[in-house]
Amino acid sequence: MLGEEFTLLAPIFYLILFFTLVNFLYLRFFQNKIKSNYHVVLNSIFFLVIATVLLFQEGIIVDEFNKSPGSMNFILSIISGVVFLLSLFFINKKTSK
């Protein structure tokens, strides 16, 4: 049986998801005020890369210390990826008009 659940990186995943959602909402509702949407998308890409690296590092830490992995961080990473894909969809929708 594995040890207790490892949750030390969970606040970072929540923060990354929050910033990704803010980027998405900014793209969705303030499209007319943004001169270049690609800066916001690039920012979202950085957040997605950071979340992926953190998820990988968490797996290493969990394995080394014989802890139980938390599924919430994986779910938050998937949600961040989906929000990023939605941002790309709205960028392409805006540029095609």
C-alpha positions in Angstrom: 0.0 0.0 0.0 1.2 3.5 -0.9 1.8 6.2 1.7 -0.2 9.3 2.2 -1.3 11.5 -0.8 1.2 14.0 -2.1 -0.5 17.4 -2.4 2.3 20.0 -1.9 2.2 21.1 -5.6 -1.6 21.5 -5.7 -1.7 25.2 -5.0 0.6 25.8 -7.9 -1.7 23.9 -10.2 -4.6 25.9 -9.0 -2.7 29.1 -9.7 -1.8 28.0 -13.2 -5.4 27.1 -13.9 -6.5 30.5 -12.6 -4.1 32.4 -14.8 -5.0 30.3 -17.8 -8.7 31.0 -17.2 -8.0 34.7 -16.9 -6.2 34.6 -20.2 -9.1 32.8 -21.8 -11.7 35.2 -20.4 -9.5 38.1 -21.5 -9.4 36.7 -25.1 -13.1 35.9 -25.0 -14.6 39.1 -23.7 -12.1 41.8 -24.5 -11.1 40.8 -28.1 -11.8 44.3 -29.4 -9.4 45.9 -27.0 -6.5 43.6 -27.6 -4.1 44.6 -30.4 -2.3 41.3 -30.5 -3.9 38.2 -29.2 -0.8 36.1 -29.8 0.9 37.5 -26.7 -1.9 36.2 -24.5 -1.8 32.8 -26.3 2.0 32.7 -25.8 1.4 33.4 -22.1 -1.0 30.5 -22.0 1.5 28.2 -23.7 4.0 29.0 -21.0 1.5 28.2 -18.3 0.7 24.9 -20.0 4.4 24.0 -20.3 4.9 24.8 -16.6 1.9 22.7 -15.6 3.2 19.8 -17.7 6.7 20.0 -16.2 5.3 20.2 -12.7 3.1 17.2 -13.3 6.1 15.2 -14.5 8.3 16.3 -11.5 5.5 15.5 -9.1 5.5 12.0 -10.5 9.2 11.7 -9.8 8.8 13.0 -6.2 5.8 10.7 -5.5 7.9 7.7 -6.8 11.0 8.7 -4.7 9.1 9.2 -1.4 6.7 6.3 -1.9 3.6 8.6 -1.7 0.2 8.2 -3.3 -0.2 10.4 -6.3 -3.0 12.9 -6.3 -5.3 12.7 -9.2 -6.5 16.3 -8.8 -3.3 17.8 -10.2 -3.6 15.6 -13.4 -7.2 16.8 -13.8 -6.2 20.4 -13.4 -3.5 20.0 -16.0 -6.1 18.5 -18.4 -8.4 21.4 -17.7 -5.6 23.9 -18.4 -5.0 22.2 -21.8 -8.7 22.3 -22.7 -8.9 26.0 -21.8 -5.8 26.6 -23.9 -7.4 24.8 -26.9 -10.5 26.9 -26.4 -8.4 30.1 -26.5 -6.8 28.9 -29.8 -10.3 28.3 -31.2 -11.5 31.8 -30.3 -8.3 33.3 -31.8 -8.8 31.5 -35.1 -12.5 32.4 -35.1 -11.6 36.1 -34.7 -8.9 36.1 -37.4 -11.1 34.4 -39.9 -13.8 37.2 -39.8 
